[in-house]
């Protein structure tokens, strides 16, 4: 039985049960149809002391949830996650730690992934995109700046397009290093990185993210943000070519005008006066 069929049947049952009255029968039906799971009931019994949410990319970014209302919100979202058999293939973005007295339950969370995006060694769940977004929005633990995904990744793509006119990028093993871009790491999610890498590999096929393996690459592109708000963006992108033995710097500035970003890549090693 498909999930859509289950939801349709559930709607019919809910109408009937609503007429007859009572919430418990509704929850029972939801669980039988797989629309609701009962694993996260521990969030609904006031026994959770706190929920810690730790970024996997930014060690300094950790959010603590202790308010009962926020924990209840988390229960409402996770209790409707689908039980799954397969974990997401993407790297997790956050680690959730549920503190229940002396007991701790840990889960990995992949933001925006379609399948198996909330899991640990024993349990795997899939939160729908609507619920996925709600976990962030309702708990307010992150507020990604407007258009961040576009402006951040497009700036790197623009530099790659400049480089392809200078060297044959297919001859290089290229590493994109964002590990030190501390101000932006909390906004970087695996699903967005996957989309970016797909676009970047159309320009430079032998391209990967640097993950503590800088030494394996012939050419390393290092990104370091220098300021970002809703209308202005600055970042420095350093290119280290180990084959031709040179290091170049590109200074990217962007301005949001009439709801569109105008991105400008400086001439190599030419720092703008207003930088």
N, C-alpha and C positions, 0 to 999 in steps of 0.2 A: 504493500500500500504506500503510495507516494505521500510526501508531506502535505501537498496541496489537498489530496483526498482526505487526509486526516483532519486538516483544518476545516474543510467543508463539513465533514461529519461532526466535528466538534461544535461548529456553529449551530447545527440542528439540535444537538444535545443541550447546548447552553440555553437555547430558547426554551426548551422543555423544562430544564432544571430551574431556570429563572422563574418560570410560572409557578412551579411547585415550591420554590424557595430553598435556601440553604447553600452555603459556600463549599462545605466539605465535599459534597457529591461532585461539584464542578471540578475541584482539584483532583479527585480520584479519576474522573473521566480523562482529564488532561494528561495525567500520568500514564494511563493505560494506552492512550493514543500516541504517546511519545512526544506530545507538545510540551510537556513539563517533566523535568526530572526531579527526583527527591534527594539527590546526593547533597545538595547545598542547604538542606534543612538546618544544618548547624548554624547558619547565618540568621535563622529566623527564631532562635530560642533565647536570645539575649545572653548567650554564653561566650560570644566572641569579644575578646578584650580590645583587639585592634587589628587593622589590616595595613600591612606595609606594602607599598608599591615602589619597586626599585627599577630604575632604568638599567638595561644591560649595557648601554653604550656610555652613559655618563654616571660614573660612580658617585658623583656629588648630588645627583638628583634622586631624592627619595621622598615619597609622600606618605604620611601616616593618617589613617582614617580611624577615628575613635567614636565619632558621633553615632548614636543609635539610628538616627534617620538615614544617615549615609550608608550604614551597614545594611539596613532594610532595603535601600535602593539597590545595593549590590545583590542582595538575595533575589529581588524581583527580576533582575536582569539575568543572573546566572541560572536561576531555577528554570528558565525557558531556553537554556542552551541545549542543543541536540547532542545526545550521546553518539560518539563517533568511534570508528575503528582505526582511523588513520590520522597520525599527527601531521601538522603542517610541515612542509619541507623547508620553510623559511626559518631564519634565525629568530628566536624570540626577542621582543622589544622590551618586555617588562617581566619582572618576577613578582608574583603576588604571594605574600606570606600571611596566612590567617593564624593569629595567636588565640588559642582556646585553652586558657589555663596553662598547664605545662606542655600541652600538645601544640605542635606547629604543622600546618598543612601548607605546602608550597605548590604553586602552579606557575607554568610559563605561559606568557600571553603574547600572541602575534597579532598586532593591530591590523585589521582589514583583511586578514587571510580568509579564504572561503571555507577551508576544511581543517578541522582539528586545531583551532587557534587558541584553545585554553586547555592545558594538559599538564600532567606530571607523569611519574613512572607507572602509575597504576590506572589513572583515569584520563579519558580524552573526551573533550566536548567541543562543539562548534557553536559559537555565538553568531547569529545572523548579523549582517552589516548594520541593521538598525539597532540591535542590541549592542553590537560592537562599539558603535558611536556613542551610545548611551552610557556605557561604562566610563568613558572619558568625560562626556558633557555633564552627566549627573553628579559625578564626584568632583568635578572641577580641578583635577590634579594636573591638567595641562591645557594650555591655550595656545595652539599653534598660530603664529602670526599669519595674517591674510596673504594668500598666494605664496606661502613659503616654498611649497614643493616646486612650483614653476620657477621662481627666481633663483633658488639655490642650485637646482640641477641644470637649468638652462645656461647659467653662467659657465659651468664646467663644460657643457656641450659646445658653447661658443668658443672657448679656448681650444678645445679639440679641433674644431673647424679651422681655427687659425693655424694650428700645428700641422694639419694635414697638407697645407699648401707649402710647408717648409721641408718636411721630411716624409718618408714613406712609412706611415704608422704601422702598416702590416708587418714590417721588419722588426718591430719592437714588441717586447713583453712590457705592457704598460700597467702601472699600479696607480689607483686613485686613493690618496691618503686623506681621510677625513677624521682620523682617530684623534687628532689634536684640536679639532674645531669645537672646543668645549661649549661655547655659547649656543651651538646649534644641535649638538648631539641628541638632546632631549626631544627634538622635533623630527628626528630621522627615524623612519619606520622601514622595516624590511620589505614590505609590499611596494613602497615607493622606490626603494633602492633597486628592486628587481626591475621595475619599469624603466628607471634611469639607465641601468646597465644594458638593457635590451636596445635602447636608443644609442647609447655610447658605442656599443659593439658594431653598429652599422658604420661608424666612422673609423673605429680602431678595433678590429676583431679580437686581438689578443690582449684584452683588457680585463682586469680584476680589481677588486678592492684590496687595499693593503690591510692585512690583519696580523700585525706583529711579524711580518715577513718582508720588510722593505728591501732587504738585500737581494731578493730573487728577481727584481725587476730591472730592465734596461733603462726605463724612463719612468720617473715618479712624478705625479701631479699632486701637489699638496695644497689643500684648501684651508684658508684661515679667514673667517668672517671678521669684519672691522666695524660693523654697525648695521642695524636693520630696524626699520619701523614700517608703518603702513604706506609711506610714500618714498622713502629713500633706502638704498641698499648699497653696501660697500663690502668687497671681499678681495683678498689678495690670493692669487693662484701662482704657486712657484713650480716651475718645470725643471727637473734635474735630469739631463740627458747624459747617461753614463757611457754611452757609446762614443758620442762626439765630445764628451767631457765639457759641458757647459751648464750653467744654471741661469735661467731667465725668470723674471717676475712680470706678472700681468696684474694690473690694478683694474678691477671691475667696479663701475658705478652704474647705478640704475635709479631711475625716477619713475614713479607711477603718475602718469598724466592721462586724464580722461579714462581712468579705470584700465589702462594698459601700461605695461612696464617697458620702458625704453632702456635697453641694456647697452652699455658702451664698454668695450674692451680696449684698454690703453695700448699704445705701441709698446713693444717689449722694453722693459726696464725704464719706462717713462712715467714716473709717478705724477699724477695730476696735482696742480697747485692747491686745489681745495680738499686734498686727501686728509 
